[in-house]
Amino acid sequence: MLGIFSKGMARIANLEAFLGQPWILGPAPDQVSAVAVWGYRPTAAKGENFARAHNLPLLRLEDGFLRSLDLGCHGVPPLSVVVDGQGIYYDASRPSDLECMLETEEFEPTLLAQADNAIRQIVRHGLSKYNHAPNAPMDLLGDPCRPRVLVLDQTQGDMSVALGGASEESFRRMLDAARQRFPGARFFIKTHPDVIAGKKKGYLTEALTTRGVTVIAQDYAPLSLLSQADVVFTVTSQMGFEALLLGKDVHCFGLPFYAGWGVTTDESTCPRRTRGRSVTEIFAAAYLRYARYVNPFTGKRCSVEDVIQILARQRAMNERNAGNWACLHYFRWKRPHARAFLSSTRGATSFFSSPRRATAWAKKNSGHVVVWSSRADASLERLCAEADVPLARMEDGFLRSAGLGSDFHWPYSLVLDDQGIYYDPSRPSRLETILQTADFSAALLDRAKALREHIVGQGITKYNVAASSELATSLPRDRVIVLVPGQVEDDASVRLGGGDISTNLDLLIAVRRACPEACILYKPHPDVERGNRLGKIPDELTLRHADQIVRDVGMHHLLGIIDEVHTLTSLTGFEALLRGVRVHAHGGPFYAGWGLTTDFLDFPRRRRRLALDELVAGTLILYPSYFDWLTGMFCGPEEVCARLLDPTSMVRGKLWVRLVWRLREIWKHRLRHD
C-alpha cells in the first residue's frame, strides 16, 4: 500500500493502475510501505517529510512524454505517468531511475526494434506530450536554401530549467551561440503564446525584438514545427528530444534527460553520464521502460503502442472538428450528442431552429452547418450553397447503443457526412466514396476481420435490445427460412431508398411473391412495436403473407437460424452479411451494389466489387465516429463493443426529458388514429 498526501493526486484517473498497487490518502505510518508524491510541487513536501520521518521509500510521479490531447490544467487525465524511486527525469542534480537505466543497462534487440517502430508511429501521427495544437503551415520557416535555426524559449518558473543546471543566462548564451555558429542562417524563436499576451514571461522575452529574428508565438504541434528546422537550440525542453526523433541537429544549453549521451551538442556535462547512447536507446529507456501507460477505456496498464493509437485518434478527431458548427433542428435531448461528437479544443457549437440564422452564423464564423440527416432538404442545400457555407449531415452509426434511440439511449456512434448520407442511394455519400475508392491495407482488413468475428461471437447488433433467445414454435426443415425485418415507414431510409416499396406490408407482399414456398418470419421494428414510430401492420394482415411474427426473439439469434434476409434498407441486411447469411435487397441500402447481395435495383455508381471485410472496414471503421461517454473521449468500434456488452455503461437522457417526449409521442399516436 502506498501513501499519498495530495488530494490532487488522489483525483488522477486510474492512479492505482499507474502505481501498480493500492494507495491511501493521508495514511498512518503502519498502513503503507512507501510514499508517492508529484514531482517537486509544494504539495510534495508533506509526503517527503512523512517518508523521511518514518524511513519509508519515496516515489516521485510526473506526467509522461505522451500525456493527453489537451493540457492537464484543463482537467484532462494523463494516459502516461513516470514513477521514479531515486529522483525525477528532469532533475540533473541527482540520479534518476531513467539516468541509471541509460548508464548501466543493456537493451535487447527486440526492445530497440519496438522503439524504432514506436518512433515511426509517433512521427507519422505528429504526436507530442500534448496534442491539441494544429500543424504549422508547411512553409512557416521559409525556403530551405538557407539553414533554418529554431531556438526554443521556455517560460520562467519552468522547474526543468533550474533542475537542469541552467538559468536565465543560459538562454542568452544559447541565442548568442546560435547566431555565432550559423551566421548565414534564418533564426526563429519559438515562444509561448502566453508570453506574447503578457500572461507569462519567457526567458527570451527581451530578445523577441532582436533584428533578424522571427518570433513564432502561435501554438503549433511541435513535430510539425520541428520538421521544418535544420538546427534546434534548447535548454531543457522536451521538444529537443522530439527534434532528435526527426533526425535534427540539437544543441543543449542545459541538461535535459537526453543530453550527455552523445546525441546532442552540449554546453554542460554531467559526470554521471559516461556512456554513449543512440536516440533509439534513449527512447527505449524513456518511453518504453521508464514511462507507464494506462488505457483509459479499460483502466488497465497498456503499451506505448496502445496509447499512440489512442492519441492519434483523439488528435485526428480534434482536427476534423476544429472550427465552428451551426447545428440546425436539434431536439434538446440530442444536443449533448452533437456537442460531444463535434467537440474540439479549437471551435464552438451553437444550435439554431432557423436555417437562415444558422447559415448566417456559420458564414460569419467561417463554420459549417450540420443538420440531423432527416431534416435536410433542398431549400437548406440551396441556402448553404448561396452563402458558400459547407453543409454536413449527422446520423446514427451502426453500433449505436444498448437500447433504442427513441428510448433516449445516448449513441456511442454517429456519422458526419459532407457529401450526402449513407441511406440515400440517389446521390453519393461519404460512405459510398470510401467504399468506392479506399485503399484497404492488410492491417486494416485484419482489424475488420477481428471486429466482425467479435461482433458475431458476442451477438452485438445496432441497438442490442434485450430479448428472449427462442422461437415459440419450431421451424420447418424442408423450406427456406426467410426473415423480413420491419422498418419505420416514415424513416428517411425508406423514403429515399425504398424504390417503389414504401410500406412494410408492400415489402411482405413482394417477398411472398418472390419466395412463394418459403417460410417467412416477419419481425416488426422495435420502435414501431413500442408505439414510438409509424409502420405497424395488424397481425391478421401480416399472417396472410408471413408464416410467423417474431417479436421477442433477439436479432442475433434469428440470424443464426434463418437462410435468407429479404429487406428494403434495414441494417439487419448488413448484420446478416456479417454472419454469412444470404441477403436480398429490395431497396437501396448502403451495403447493396457491391457484389455481396442479390439486388432488385441498379446502382450505376457502385462499380467496385468488395470483399466482406472491405465492406466492414469502410462501414464500421473508416466512416463513423465513436464516442465513449464514460471517459469523454473518442474511441474505436472495439471499445464501443466492450461498452455495449457492459450493462453498467448504459447512458440515457434525463428522466423528465423521457417523460415529456413519451407524452408527446402518445399524443401524436392518438391524432393519427382518431
C-alpha positions as CSV (number, residue, x, y, z in Angstrom):
1,M,0.0,0.0,0.0
2,L,1.3,3.4,-1.0
3,G,0.6,6.6,0.9
4,I,-0.2,9.9,-0.8
5,F,-0.8,13.3,0.7
6,S,-2.2,15.3,-2.2
7,K,-5.9,15.5,-3.0
8,G,-5.0,16.5,-6.5
9,M,-3.0,13.2,-6.9
10,A,-6.0,11.3,-5.5
11,R,-8.2,12.6,-8.3
12,I,-5.9,11.3,-11.0
13,A,-7.9,8.8,-13.1
14,N,-6.6,5.2,-12.9
15,L,-3.9,6.2,-10.3
16,E,-3.8,2.6,-8.9
17,A,-3.1,1.2,-12.3
18,F,-0.2,3.7,-12.8
19,L,1.2,2.9,-9.4
20,G,0.8,-0.9,-9.7
21,Q,-0.6,-1.1,-6.2
22,P,-3.4,0.3,-4.0
23,W,-3.0,3.7,-2.3
24,I,-4.4,5.6,0.6
25,L,-4.8,9.3,1.2
26,G,-3.3,10.6,4.5
27,P,-2.2,7.3,5.9
28,A,-0.9,6.2,9.3
29,P,2.8,5.0,9.3
30,D,1.8,1.4,9.7
31,Q,-0.6,1.4,6.8
32,V,1.9,1.9,4.0
33,S,5.2,0.6,2.7
34,A,6.2,3.7,0.6
35,V,5.0,7.2,-0.1
36,A,4.3,8.7,-3.5
37,V,4.4,12.5,-4.3
38,W,4.0,14.5,-7.5
39,G,7.4,15.8,-8.7
40,Y,8.7,18.7,-6.8
41,R,5.4,20.6,-6.3
42,P,4.9,22.4,-3.0
43,T,2.3,19.7,-2.2
44,A,5.1,17.1,-2.2
45,A,6.6,18.5,1.0
46,K,4.2,16.8,3.3
47,G,4.8,13.4,1.7
48,E,8.6,13.9,1.7
49,N,8.5,14.8,5.4
50,F,6.3,11.8,6.2
51,A,8.6,9.4,4.3
52,R,11.7,10.9,6.0
53,A,10.2,10.7,9.5
54,H,9.2,7.1,9.1
55,N,12.1,5.9,7.0
56,L,9.9,5.0,4.1
57,P,10.8,4.9,0.4
58,L,9.7,7.9,-1.7
59,L,8.4,7.7,-5.2
60,R,8.1,10.8,-7.4
61,L,5.5,10.9,-10.2
62,E,5.3,13.1,-13.2
63,D,3.4,13.3,-16.5
64,G,4.8,11.0,-19.1
65,F,6.1,12.1,-22.6
66,L,2.8,11.2,-24.3
67,R,0.3,12.6,-21.9
68,S,-3.0,13.6,-23.5
69,L,-4.8,15.5,-26.1
70,D,-5.3,18.7,-24.1
71,L,-3.5,20.3,-21.2
72,G,-3.6,18.9,-17.7
73,C,-4.7,22.3,-16.3
74,H,-8.0,21.8,-18.3
75,G,-8.8,18.7,-16.3
76,V,-7.7,16.1,-18.9
77,P,-6.4,13.0,-17.2
78,P,-3.0,11.6,-18.2
79,L,-2.5,8.5,-20.4
80,S,1.1,8.3,-19.3
81,V,2.9,8.8,-16.0
82,V,6.5,8.2,-14.9
83,V,7.3,6.8,-11.4
84,D,10.8,7.3,-10.1
85,G,12.3,5.8,-6.9
86,Q,15.5,8.0,-7.0
87,G,14.7,11.4,-8.4
88,I,12.9,12.5,-11.5
89,Y,14.0,12.7,-15.1
90,Y,14.2,16.5,-15.4
91,D,16.4,16.8,-12.3
92,A,20.0,16.5,-13.4
93,S,21.3,17.4,-9.9
94,R,20.8,13.9,-8.7
95,P,20.4,10.4,-10.3
96,S,17.1,9.3,-11.5
97,D,15.8,5.8,-12.5
98,L,15.9,6.9,-16.1
99,E,19.5,8.1,-15.9
100,C,20.6,4.9,-14.2
101,M,18.9,2.8,-16.8
102,L,20.8,4.6,-19.6
103,E,24.1,4.4,-17.7
104,T,24.0,0.8,-16.7
105,E,21.6,-1.3,-18.7
106,E,21.8,-3.2,-22.0
107,F,18.8,-3.2,-24.3
108,E,17.7,-6.3,-26.2
109,P,17.4,-6.0,-30.0
110,T,13.6,-6.7,-29.7
111,L,13.2,-3.7,-27.4
112,L,15.1,-1.5,-29.8
113,A,13.0,-2.8,-32.7
114,Q,9.9,-1.9,-30.7
115,A,11.4,1.5,-30.1
116,D,12.1,2.2,-33.7
117,N,8.5,1.2,-34.6
118,A,7.1,3.4,-31.9
119,I,9.2,6.3,-33.1
120,R,7.9,5.9,-36.7
121,Q,4.3,5.9,-35.4
122,I,4.8,9.0,-33.3
123,V,6.4,10.8,-36.2
124,R,3.7,9.6,-38.6
125,H,0.9,10.9,-36.3
126,G,2.8,14.0,-35.2
127,L,2.4,13.2,-31.5
128,S,3.9,15.0,-28.5
129,K,3.2,15.4,-24.8
130,Y,0.1,17.5,-25.6
131,N,-1.7,17.1,-28.9
132,H,-4.3,19.9,-29.1
133,A,-2.4,22.3,-31.4
134,P,-2.8,22.5,-35.2
135,N,0.0,21.7,-37.6
136,A,2.2,24.6,-38.5
137,P,1.9,25.9,-42.1
138,M,4.2,23.9,-44.4
139,D,6.2,27.0,-45.3
140,L,6.3,28.7,-41.9
141,L,10.1,28.6,-41.7
142,G,10.6,29.6,-45.3
143,D,12.9,28.4,-48.1
144,P,15.3,25.6,-47.0
145,C,18.1,27.1,-49.2
146,R,19.4,28.8,-46.0
147,P,19.8,26.9,-42.8
148,R,16.8,27.4,-40.5
149,V,17.7,27.6,-36.8
150,L,14.9,27.2,-34.3
151,V,15.6,28.5,-30.8
152,L,13.2,27.2,-28.1
153,D,12.2,29.6,-25.4
154,Q,10.7,28.4,-22.1
155,T,8.5,30.1,-19.5
156,Q,10.0,31.5,-16.4
157,G,9.2,29.2,-13.5
158,D,9.7,26.0,-15.6
159,M,11.2,23.7,-13.0
160,S,13.2,21.8,-15.5
161,V,15.4,24.8,-16.2
162,A,16.9,25.2,-12.7
163,L,17.0,21.4,-12.1
164,G,18.6,21.0,-15.5
165,G,21.5,23.1,-14.3
166,A,20.5,26.2,-16.3
167,S,19.4,29.8,-15.7
168,E,18.2,32.9,-17.5
169,E,21.8,33.5,-18.6
170,S,21.8,30.1,-20.3
171,F,19.1,31.3,-22.7
172,R,21.0,34.4,-23.6
173,R,24.2,32.4,-24.2
174,M,22.1,30.0,-26.3
175,L,20.8,32.7,-28.6
176,D,24.3,34.2,-29.0
177,A,25.8,30.8,-29.7
178,A,23.2,30.1,-32.4
179,R,24.0,33.3,-34.2
180,Q,27.7,32.7,-34.0
181,R,27.6,29.1,-35.1
182,F,25.3,29.7,-38.0
183,P,26.0,33.2,-39.2
184,G,24.2,32.8,-42.6
185,A,21.1,31.2,-41.2
186,R,17.5,32.3,-40.6
187,F,16.6,32.4,-36.9
188,F,13.3,31.7,-35.3
189,I,12.4,31.9,-31.6
190,K,9.5,29.7,-30.6
191,T,7.9,31.3,-27.5
192,H,4.7,30.6,-25.7
193,P,1.5,32.4,-26.7
194,D,1.0,33.5,-23.1
195,V,4.4,35.4,-23.3
196,I,3.1,37.5,-26.2
197,A,-0.2,38.0,-24.4
198,G,1.7,39.2,-21.3
199,K,0.3,36.5,-19.1
200,K,3.7,34.9,-18.6
201,K,7.3,35.9,-19.1
202,G,9.7,33.9,-21.2
203,Y,13.5,33.8,-20.7
204,L,14.0,35.3,-24.2
205,T,11.3,37.9,-23.9
206,E,13.7,40.8,-24.3
207,A,15.2,39.1,-27.4
208,L,11.9,38.9,-29.2
209,T,12.5,42.3,-30.8
210,T,16.1,41.5,-31.9
211,R,16.6,42.2,-35.5
212,G,17.0,39.3,-37.8
213,V,14.9,37.0,-35.5
214,T,11.4,35.8,-36.4
215,V,9.2,35.2,-33.4
216,I,6.7,32.2,-33.6
217,A,4.2,32.7,-30.8
218,Q,1.3,30.6,-32.2
219,D,0.6,27.3,-30.6
220,Y,1.6,24.6,-33.2
221,A,2.0,20.9,-33.0
222,P,5.7,20.5,-32.0
223,L,6.7,18.0,-34.6
224,S,5.1,20.0,-37.5
225,L,7.3,22.9,-36.5
226,L,10.5,20.9,-35.7
227,S,10.3,19.1,-39.1
228,Q,10.9,22.4,-40.9
229,A,14.0,23.3,-38.9
230,D,17.5,22.3,-39.7
231,V,19.0,23.0,-36.3
232,V,17.3,23.2,-32.9
233,F,18.7,25.0,-29.9
234,T,17.2,24.3,-26.5
235,V,17.9,24.5,-22.8
236,T,15.8,21.6,-21.4
237,S,12.6,21.4,-23.5
238,Q,11.1,18.1,-24.4
239,M,10.9,19.5,-27.9
240,G,14.6,19.0,-28.1
241,F,14.2,15.2,-27.9
242,E,11.4,15.3,-30.4
243,A,13.8,17.1,-32.7
244,L,16.2,14.2,-32.3
245,L,13.4,11.8,-33.3
246,L,13.2,13.7,-36.5
247,G,17.0,13.4,-37.1
248,K,17.7,17.1,-36.4
249,D,20.9,18.7,-35.1
250,V,20.2,19.6,-31.5
251,H,22.2,21.9,-29.2
252,C,21.5,21.8,-25.5
253,F,22.3,24.6,-23.0
254,G,21.0,22.7,-20.0
255,L,20.9,19.0,-19.0
256,P,17.6,17.5,-20.1
257,F,17.3,13.7,-19.8
258,Y,18.5,13.2,-23.4
259,A,21.7,15.3,-23.1
260,G,25.1,14.0,-22.2
261,W,24.8,10.7,-24.1
262,G,26.5,11.8,-27.3
263,V,23.4,12.6,-29.5
264,T,23.4,16.3,-28.8
265,T,25.9,19.2,-28.8
266,D,26.1,20.0,-25.1
267,E,27.3,23.1,-23.3
268,S,27.1,21.4,-19.9
269,T,28.3,18.0,-18.7
270,C,27.1,15.5,-16.2
271,P,29.9,13.3,-14.7
272,R,27.4,10.5,-14.0
273,R,26.6,10.2,-17.7
274,T,29.5,8.4,-19.2
275,R,28.1,6.1,-21.9
276,G,27.3,6.8,-25.5
277,R,23.7,6.1,-26.4
278,S,21.7,6.3,-29.6
279,V,18.4,8.2,-30.0
280,T,16.7,4.8,-30.2
281,E,18.2,3.6,-26.9
282,I,17.2,6.8,-25.1
283,F,13.7,6.5,-26.5
284,A,13.5,2.8,-25.4
285,A,14.6,3.7,-21.9
286,A,12.4,6.8,-21.5
287,Y,9.2,5.8,-23.4
288,L,9.2,2.0,-23.1
289,R,10.9,1.2,-19.8
290,Y,10.5,4.4,-17.7
291,A,7.1,5.7,-18.6
292,R,3.9,3.8,-17.7
293,Y,0.7,3.8,-19.8
294,V,-2.9,3.1,-18.9
295,N,-5.8,2.5,-21.4
296,P,-8.5,5.0,-20.3
297,F,-11.3,2.7,-21.6
298,T,-10.3,-0.3,-19.6
299,G,-8.5,1.4,-16.7
300,K,-5.7,-1.1,-17.1
301,R,-2.0,-0.9,-17.9
302,C,-1.2,-1.0,-21.6
303,S,1.7,-0.5,-24.1
304,V,3.0,2.7,-25.6
305,E,1.6,1.5,-29.0
306,D,-1.9,1.4,-27.5
307,V,-1.5,5.0,-26.3
308,I,-0.1,6.1,-29.6
309,Q,-3.2,4.8,-31.3
310,I,-5.5,6.4,-28.8
311,L,-3.8,9.8,-29.0
312,A,-3.7,9.6,-32.8
313,R,-7.4,9.1,-32.9
314,Q,-8.0,12.0,-30.4
315,R,-5.8,14.3,-32.5
316,A,-7.4,13.3,-35.8
317,M,-10.9,13.9,-34.4
318,N,-9.8,17.2,-32.8
319,E,-8.5,18.4,-36.2
320,R,-11.6,17.2,-38.0
321,N,-13.9,19.0,-35.6
322,A,-11.8,22.2,-35.4
323,G,-13.9,25.2,-36.3
324,N,-17.4,26.4,-35.7
325,W,-20.6,24.3,-36.1
326,A,-24.1,25.7,-36.6
327,C,-26.3,22.8,-35.6
328,L,-29.8,23.1,-37.1
329,H,-33.1,21.5,-35.9
330,Y,-31.7,19.5,-33.0
331,F,-34.1,18.5,-30.3
332,R,-32.8,19.5,-26.8
333,W,-32.1,15.9,-25.8
334,K,-29.9,15.4,-28.8
335,R,-27.8,18.5,-28.3
336,P,-25.3,16.9,-25.9
337,H,-24.7,14.2,-28.5
338,A,-23.8,16.8,-31.1
339,R,-21.6,18.7,-28.7
340,A,-19.7,15.6,-27.9
341,F,-19.2,14.3,-31.4
342,L,-18.3,17.7,-32.7
343,S,-16.0,18.6,-29.8
344,S,-12.6,20.1,-30.4
345,T,-10.2,22.3,-28.4
346,R,-10.5,24.9,-31.2
347,G,-14.0,25.7,-32.0
348,A,-17.6,26.2,-30.9
349,T,-21.0,24.5,-31.4
350,S,-24.2,26.6,-31.5
351,F,-27.8,25.5,-32.0
352,F,-30.4,27.1,-34.2
353,S,-34.0,26.5,-35.2
354,S,-33.9,28.9,-38.2
355,P,-32.0,27.8,-41.3
356,R,-31.2,31.4,-42.2
357,R,-29.8,32.2,-38.8
358,A,-27.7,29.0,-38.8
359,T,-26.3,29.8,-42.2
360,A,-25.6,33.4,-41.4
361,W,-23.8,32.5,-38.2
362,A,-21.8,29.8,-40.0
363,K,-20.8,32.2,-42.7
364,K,-19.8,34.9,-40.2
365,N,-17.7,32.4,-38.2
366,S,-16.2,30.5,-41.2
367,G,-18.0,27.5,-40.0
368,H,-20.3,24.6,-41.1
369,V,-24.0,24.0,-40.9
370,V,-24.7,20.5,-39.6
371,V,-28.3,19.1,-39.6
372,W,-29.8,15.8,-38.5
373,S,-30.0,14.0,-41.8
374,S,-33.8,13.5,-41.9
375,R,-34.2,17.3,-41.5
376,A,-32.1,18.2,-44.5
377,D,-34.0,19.4,-47.6
378,A,-33.4,21.1,-50.9
379,S,-34.1,24.5,-49.6
380,L,-31.4,24.2,-46.9
381,E,-28.9,22.9,-49.6
382,R,-29.7,26.0,-51.7
383,L,-29.3,28.3,-48.8
384,C,-25.9,26.9,-47.8
385,A,-24.8,26.9,-51.5
386,E,-25.8,30.6,-52.0
387,A,-23.9,31.5,-48.8
388,D,-20.9,29.3,-49.7
389,V,-21.3,27.6,-46.3
390,P,-20.4,23.8,-46.1
391,L,-23.3,21.6,-45.1
392,A,-22.9,18.3,-43.3
393,R,-25.5,15.7,-42.2
394,M,-25.4,13.8,-39.0
395,E,-27.0,10.4,-38.4
396,D,-26.8,7.4,-36.0
397,G,-24.0,5.0,-36.6
398,F,-24.2,1.2,-37.0
399,L,-23.1,0.2,-33.4
400,R,-25.3,2.7,-31.7
401,S,-26.3,1.9,-28.1
402,A,-27.6,-0.6,-25.6
403,G,-31.2,0.3,-26.3
404,L,-33.3,2.3,-28.8
405,G,-32.6,5.9,-29.6
406,S,-36.3,6.7,-29.3
407,D,-35.9,5.5,-25.6
408,F,-33.2,8.2,-25.2
409,H,-30.2,5.9,-25.0
410,W,-27.2,8.0,-25.9
411,P,-25.3,7.0,-29.0
412,Y,-21.9,5.6,-29.0
413,S,-21.7,6.1,-32.7
414,L,-22.7,8.8,-35.1
415,V,-21.7,9.6,-38.7
416,L,-21.0,13.1,-40.1
417,D,-21.3,13.1,-43.9
418,D,-20.3,16.1,-46.0
419,Q,-21.5,14.6,-49.3
420,G,-24.9,13.1,-48.6
421,I,-26.0,10.4,-46.2
422,Y,-25.4,6.6,-46.4
423,Y,-29.1,5.6,-46.7
424,D,-29.8,7.9,-49.7
425,P,-28.7,6.0,-52.9
426,S,-29.8,8.8,-55.2
427,R,-26.6,10.7,-54.5
428,P,-23.1,10.0,-53.4
429,S,-22.3,9.8,-49.7
430,R,-19.0,9.8,-47.8
431,L,-19.5,6.1,-47.1
432,E,-20.1,5.3,-50.8
433,T,-17.0,7.3,-51.7
434,I,-14.9,5.4,-49.1
435,L,-16.2,2.0,-50.3
436,Q,-15.6,3.0,-53.9
437,T,-12.1,4.5,-53.6
438,A,-10.4,3.5,-50.3
439,D,-7.1,1.6,-50.2
440,F,-7.8,-1.2,-47.7
441,S,-4.5,-2.2,-46.2
442,A,-3.8,-5.6,-44.9
443,A,-3.6,-4.3,-41.4
444,L,-7.0,-2.6,-41.8
445,L,-8.6,-5.8,-43.2
446,D,-7.1,-7.8,-40.3
447,R,-8.7,-5.4,-37.9
448,A,-12.0,-5.5,-39.8
449,K,-12.0,-9.3,-39.7
450,A,-11.3,-9.4,-36.0
451,L,-14.0,-6.8,-35.4
452,R,-16.5,-8.8,-37.4
453,E,-15.7,-12.0,-35.6
454,H,-16.1,-10.3,-32.3
455,I,-19.4,-8.8,-33.2
456,V,-20.8,-12.1,-34.4
457,G,-19.3,-14.0,-31.5
458,Q,-20.7,-11.7,-28.9
459,G,-24.1,-11.2,-30.6
460,I,-23.8,-7.4,-31.0
461,T,-26.3,-5.5,-33.1
462,K,-27.2,-1.9,-33.6
463,Y,-29.5,-1.4,-30.6
464,N,-28.8,-4.6,-28.5
465,V,-32.3,-4.6,-27.1
466,A,-32.8,-7.4,-24.6
467,A,-34.9,-10.3,-25.8
468,S,-35.5,-14.0,-25.4
469,S,-33.5,-16.3,-27.5
470,E,-36.0,-18.9,-28.5
471,L,-38.8,-19.1,-31.1
472,A,-42.2,-20.0,-29.7
473,T,-42.6,-22.7,-32.4
474,S,-40.2,-24.8,-34.3
475,L,-39.3,-24.0,-37.9
476,P,-39.8,-26.4,-40.8
477,R,-36.6,-28.1,-42.1
478,D,-37.9,-28.7,-45.6
479,R,-38.4,-25.0,-46.5
480,V,-36.1,-22.0,-46.9
481,I,-36.4,-19.8,-43.8
482,V,-36.6,-16.1,-44.8
483,L,-36.5,-13.2,-42.3
484,V,-38.2,-9.9,-43.3
485,P,-37.3,-7.2,-40.8
486,G,-39.9,-4.5,-40.5
487,Q,-38.9,-0.8,-40.7
488,V,-40.2,2.6,-39.6
489,E,-42.3,3.6,-42.6
490,D,-41.6,7.3,-42.4
491,D,-37.9,6.8,-41.8
492,A,-35.8,8.7,-44.3
493,S,-34.0,5.5,-45.4
494,V,-37.4,4.0,-46.5
495,R,-38.5,7.2,-48.3
496,L,-35.2,7.7,-50.1
497,G,-34.0,4.2,-50.6
498,G,-37.2,2.1,-50.9
499,G,-37.7,2.4,-54.6
500,D,-41.3,1.5,-55.4
501,I,-41.9,0.0,-52.0
502,S,-42.8,2.3,-49.1
503,T,-44.6,0.2,-46.5
504,N,-43.9,-3.0,-44.5
505,L,-47.0,-4.6,-46.0
506,D,-45.8,-3.9,-49.6
507,L,-42.4,-5.4,-48.7
508,L,-44.1,-8.6,-47.3
509,I,-46.2,-8.9,-50.4
510,A,-43.1,-8.6,-52.6
511,V,-41.2,-11.1,-50.6
512,R,-44.0,-13.7,-50.7
513,R,-44.3,-13.1,-54.5
514,A,-40.5,-13.8,-54.8
515,C,-40.5,-16.7,-52.4
516,P,-43.9,-18.5,-52.6
517,E,-42.7,-21.7,-51.0
518,A,-40.5,-20.1,-48.2
519,C,-41.2,-20.0,-44.5
520,I,-41.3,-16.2,-43.9
521,L,-40.7,-14.8,-40.5
522,Y,-41.7,-11.1,-40.0
523,K,-40.0,-9.2,-37.2
524,P,-41.6,-5.8,-36.5
525,H,-39.3,-2.9,-35.9
526,P,-38.8,-2.4,-32.1
527,D,-39.6,1.4,-32.4
528,V,-42.9,0.5,-34.1
529,E,-43.7,-2.2,-31.5
530,R,-43.2,0.3,-28.7
531,G,-45.5,2.8,-30.3
532,N,-42.7,5.2,-30.9
533,R,-42.8,5.3,-34.7
534,L,-45.0,4.6,-37.8
535,G,-45.3,1.2,-39.6
536,K,-47.5,-1.2,-37.6
537,I,-49.3,-3.9,-39.6
538,P,-52.3,-5.7,-37.9
539,D,-51.3,-9.3,-37.1
540,E,-54.1,-10.9,-39.1
541,L,-53.0,-9.0,-42.2
542,T,-49.3,-9.8,-41.6
543,L,-50.1,-13.5,-41.3
544,R,-51.7,-13.5,-44.8
545,H,-48.2,-13.2,-46.2
546,A,-45.9,-14.4,-43.4
547,D,-45.8,-17.7,-41.6
548,Q,-44.8,-16.3,-38.2
549,I,-44.5,-12.9,-36.4
550,V,-41.4,-12.9,-34.2
551,R,-41.3,-10.2,-31.6
552,D,-39.3,-11.1,-28.5
553,V,-36.5,-13.0,-30.2
554,G,-33.1,-11.3,-30.4
555,M,-31.9,-10.4,-33.8
556,H,-28.6,-12.2,-33.3
557,H,-30.4,-15.5,-32.5
558,L,-32.7,-15.1,-35.5
559,L,-29.8,-14.5,-37.9
560,G,-28.3,-17.8,-36.7
561,I,-31.3,-19.9,-37.6
562,I,-32.5,-18.5,-41.0
563,D,-31.3,-19.0,-44.5
564,E,-32.0,-15.6,-46.1
565,V,-32.9,-12.0,-45.3
566,H,-35.2,-10.0,-47.6
567,T,-35.1,-6.3,-46.7
568,L,-35.8,-2.9,-48.0
569,T,-33.0,-0.9,-46.5
570,S,-32.7,-2.3,-42.9
571,L,-29.4,-2.5,-41.2
572,T,-30.4,-6.1,-40.5
573,G,-29.2,-6.9,-44.0
574,F,-25.7,-5.7,-43.1
575,E,-25.8,-7.7,-39.8
576,A,-26.8,-10.7,-41.8
577,L,-23.9,-10.3,-44.2
578,L,-21.5,-10.3,-41.2
579,R,-22.9,-13.7,-40.2
580,G,-22.7,-15.2,-43.7
581,V,-26.4,-15.1,-44.4
582,R,-27.7,-14.5,-47.9
583,V,-29.2,-11.1,-48.3
584,H,-31.8,-9.9,-50.9
585,A,-32.0,-6.1,-51.1
586,H,-35.4,-4.8,-52.4
587,G,-34.3,-1.2,-51.9
588,G,-31.1,0.7,-52.0
589,P,-29.2,0.2,-48.7
590,F,-25.6,1.2,-48.4
591,Y,-24.4,-2.4,-48.5
592,A,-26.1,-3.3,-51.8
593,G,-24.5,-3.0,-55.2
594,W,-21.0,-4.2,-54.2
595,G,-21.4,-7.8,-55.2
596,L,-22.3,-9.2,-51.8
597,T,-26.1,-9.1,-52.1
598,T,-28.9,-10.1,-54.5
599,D,-30.2,-6.7,-55.7
600,F,-33.6,-5.7,-57.1
601,L,-32.4,-2.2,-58.0
602,D,-29.4,-1.0,-60.1
603,F,-26.5,1.0,-58.6
604,P,-24.6,2.6,-61.5
605,R,-22.1,4.5,-59.3
606,R,-21.1,1.4,-57.3
607,R,-18.7,-0.3,-59.7
608,R,-16.3,-1.8,-57.3
609,R,-16.7,-5.4,-56.1
610,L,-15.9,-5.7,-52.4
611,A,-14.9,-8.5,-50.1
612,L,-16.9,-8.7,-46.9
613,D,-14.1,-7.3,-44.7
614,E,-13.6,-4.4,-47.1
615,L,-17.3,-3.5,-46.5
616,V,-16.8,-4.0,-42.8
617,A,-13.7,-1.8,-42.8
618,G,-15.4,1.1,-44.6
619,T,-18.7,0.8,-42.8
620,L,-17.6,0.3,-39.2
621,I,-14.1,1.7,-39.0
622,L,-13.5,4.4,-41.6
623,Y,-16.9,6.1,-41.8
624,P,-18.4,6.5,-38.3
625,S,-17.2,8.4,-35.3
626,Y,-17.3,6.7,-31.9
627,F,-17.5,8.4,-28.5
628,D,-17.1,6.9,-25.1
629,W,-19.4,8.7,-22.6
630,L,-17.6,7.3,-19.6
631,T,-14.2,8.9,-20.4
632,G,-15.4,11.7,-22.6
633,M,-13.0,10.6,-25.4
634,F,-13.3,9.5,-28.9
635,C,-12.7,5.8,-29.3
636,G,-12.9,3.0,-31.9
637,P,-15.6,0.3,-32.6
638,E,-13.7,-2.2,-30.4
639,E,-14.1,0.0,-27.3
640,V,-17.8,0.5,-28.2
641,C,-18.4,-3.2,-28.4
642,A,-16.9,-3.6,-24.9
643,R,-19.3,-0.9,-23.6
644,L,-22.3,-2.5,-25.3
645,L,-21.6,-5.7,-23.5
646,D,-21.3,-4.0,-20.1
647,P,-24.8,-3.1,-18.7
648,T,-23.2,-0.6,-16.3
649,S,-22.0,1.6,-19.2
650,M,-25.5,2.4,-20.5
651,V,-26.2,6.2,-20.7
652,R,-29.7,7.6,-21.1
653,G,-31.2,11.1,-21.2
654,K,-32.7,12.7,-18.2
655,L,-35.9,11.2,-16.8
656,W,-38.0,14.4,-17.3
657,V,-37.0,14.6,-20.9
658,R,-38.0,11.0,-21.5
659,L,-41.4,11.5,-19.8
660,V,-42.2,14.7,-21.8
661,W,-41.2,13.0,-25.0
662,R,-43.2,9.9,-24.3
663,L,-46.3,12.0,-23.6
664,R,-45.7,13.8,-26.9
665,E,-45.5,10.5,-28.8
666,I,-48.7,9.2,-27.2
667,W,-50.5,12.4,-28.3
668,K,-49.2,12.1,-31.9
669,H,-50.2,8.4,-32.0
670,R,-53.8,9.3,-30.9
671,L,-54.0,12.0,-33.5
672,R,-53.1,9.5,-36.2
673,H,-55.7,7.0,-35.1
674,D,-58.6,9.3,-34.2
